[in-house]
Amino acid sequence: GVGMGMTAPVSITVFPAEDGSLQQKVKVSLRIPSQFQANPPCPSDASINIEERQGMTIYSTQFGGYAKEVDYVNYAAKLKSALGSEAAYRKDFYFCNGYDPPMKPYGRRNEIWFVKE
C-alpha cells in the first residue's frame, strides 16, 4: 500500500545453460529507495521477498539500446571472452541490468555483471 516509485537498476539474475542460452528461471530485483531501507514495507504478495544484497566485486560490460534476451546473452559471451580463463567469477548465474524507463528512446544503458569469486 506504499508507493515507492521506480529505482535503477532493474536487476535480473539469470541462470545460463551449458550452451550459453538462458534458462526459464529468473529473479527480478528492484532497489528499495533509501528512505525505506531501514524499515521496508512488508510485501502483500507471497511471491515477493525482501533480500539484502551483500557487497560484491563485479566484472561488467555496458551497452545501449533496447536490450532483449539475445543482447544480454551476446554481451555476456563477449565479457566472458574478454575475461579469458584467468578471471575467477561465478559461472552459475549473472546479472542483467537496465537503467532506463521504457519510454526513453535514446541513450539507454544496460549492463552485464559477473560476480567475482
C-alpha positions as CSV (number, residue, x, y, z in Angstrom):
1,G,0.0,0.0,0.0
2,V,3.0,2.3,-0.1
3,G,4.1,3.9,-3.4
4,M,7.8,3.9,-3.7
5,G,8.4,4.8,-7.4
6,M,10.8,3.0,-9.7
7,T,14.5,2.7,-8.9
8,A,17.5,1.8,-11.1
9,P,18.9,-0.5,-12.0
10,V,16.3,-3.2,-12.5
11,S,18.5,-6.2,-12.0
12,I,17.6,-9.6,-13.4
13,T,19.5,-12.7,-12.1
14,V,19.8,-15.2,-14.9
15,F,21.0,-18.7,-14.9
16,P,22.8,-19.7,-18.1
17,A,22.5,-23.2,-19.6
18,E,25.6,-25.1,-20.9
19,D,25.2,-23.6,-24.4
20,G,25.0,-20.0,-23.0
21,S,21.3,-19.6,-23.5
22,L,19.2,-18.6,-20.5
23,Q,17.1,-21.0,-18.5
24,Q,13.5,-20.1,-17.9
25,K,14.3,-19.4,-14.2
26,V,15.0,-15.7,-13.5
27,K,14.8,-13.4,-10.5
28,V,14.0,-9.7,-10.8
29,S,15.3,-7.4,-8.2
30,L,14.4,-3.8,-7.5
31,R,16.3,-1.5,-5.1
32,I,14.3,-0.2,-2.2
33,P,14.6,3.6,-2.1
34,S,16.8,5.0,0.7
35,Q,14.0,6.4,2.8
36,F,12.6,2.8,3.2
37,Q,15.8,0.9,3.7
38,A,15.8,0.8,7.5
39,N,12.1,-0.3,7.7
40,P,10.8,-1.6,4.3
41,P,7.1,-2.1,3.9
42,C,6.0,-5.8,4.1
43,P,5.0,-7.2,0.7
44,S,1.4,-8.3,0.5
45,D,2.2,-10.9,-2.2
46,A,3.9,-14.1,-1.1
47,S,6.0,-14.3,-4.2
48,I,7.8,-11.1,-3.3
49,N,10.7,-11.3,-0.9
50,I,12.9,-8.6,0.6
51,E,16.5,-9.6,0.5
52,E,19.7,-7.7,1.4
53,R,22.3,-8.0,-1.4
54,Q,25.7,-8.2,0.1
55,G,28.6,-6.1,-1.2
56,M,30.3,-7.7,-4.2
57,T,33.0,-7.1,-6.7
58,I,31.9,-7.5,-10.3
59,Y,33.2,-7.7,-13.8
60,S,31.0,-5.6,-16.0
61,T,30.3,-4.5,-19.6
62,Q,27.9,-1.8,-20.7
63,F,25.8,-1.5,-23.9
64,G,23.0,0.7,-25.3
65,G,19.6,0.2,-27.0
66,Y,16.5,-1.7,-26.0
67,A,18.0,-4.9,-24.6
68,K,16.5,-8.2,-25.5
69,E,17.5,-11.6,-24.2
70,V,19.7,-12.2,-27.2
71,D,21.6,-9.0,-26.5
72,Y,22.2,-10.0,-22.9
73,V,23.4,-13.4,-24.0
74,N,25.7,-11.9,-26.6
75,Y,27.2,-9.3,-24.3
76,A,27.7,-11.9,-21.6
77,A,29.6,-14.1,-24.1
78,K,31.8,-11.1,-25.1
79,L,32.5,-10.3,-21.4
80,K,33.4,-14.0,-20.8
81,S,35.7,-13.9,-23.8
82,A,37.4,-10.7,-22.7
83,L,38.0,-12.1,-19.2
84,G,39.6,-15.3,-20.5
85,S,40.3,-18.2,-18.3
86,E,42.3,-16.4,-15.7
87,A,39.4,-14.4,-14.0
88,A,37.6,-16.2,-11.3
89,Y,33.8,-15.5,-11.3
90,R,30.5,-17.2,-10.6
91,K,29.5,-19.2,-13.7
92,D,26.1,-20.4,-12.4
93,F,24.4,-17.0,-12.7
94,Y,25.0,-13.4,-13.8
95,F,23.1,-10.1,-13.6
96,C,21.4,-8.3,-16.5
97,N,20.8,-4.7,-15.5
98,G,18.7,-1.9,-17.1
99,Y,18.8,1.7,-16.0
100,D,16.2,3.4,-18.1
101,P,12.4,3.7,-18.3
102,P,10.7,2.0,-21.3
103,M,9.8,5.4,-22.8
104,K,13.4,6.6,-23.1
105,P,14.3,6.1,-26.8
106,Y,17.9,7.2,-26.9
107,G,21.0,7.0,-24.7
108,R,19.8,3.8,-23.0
109,R,22.2,2.0,-20.6
110,N,22.3,-1.8,-19.9
111,E,25.0,-3.8,-18.2
112,I,26.1,-7.4,-17.6
113,W,27.6,-8.2,-14.2
114,F,29.7,-11.3,-13.4
115,V,30.3,-11.7,-9.7
116,K,34.0,-12.1,-8.8
117,E,34.8,-15.2,-6.7
